[in-house]
Amino acid sequence: MPRRRRRHRFDLNADVNVVSLIDVMLLLLVIFMITAPLMQGGADIQLPQANAKPIESKDGLSIAINSRGEIFVGEQRMSFSEFRVSFKALSKNRTRNGVYLRADKNVPYGTFAQVMSVLNVNGISNVALVWAPEEIH
């Protein structure tokens, strides 16, 4: 008697299980939401507060001075001597809309004046001083 072979036939399931993909996507979204503010480069600055009319934000060259006197041109950190020597090359074609200068509230006036003198020597006349809005108690 010939033996019959039993074959179990499984139906093909062509559905894609997206539940695990959604879980991974949400996990990545949470990770990026938490780390994105930490990844912002530049200087850690406590801006002085003042009550003044806000300026319009344009694409200009951003310069920041932190409390240790380090100068940041965009994301690039440098000492004052490096800033003085390389500012002209760094600012080429980036100062059409002006310069935004942010200085920590603890920066000595002399350091601020030195940075302003470098801007003046290089013919930069459109300088916007950036500060935090004054908190009204």
Protein Blocks (a to p, Z undefined) as FASTA:
>chain_A
ZZddddddddddfbdcfklmmmmmmmmmmmmmmmmmmmpgcjdddddddddddddddddd
dddddfkopacehjaccdfklmmmmmmmmmgoplmnopaddddfkbcfklmmmmmmmmmm
nopabdcddddddddZZ
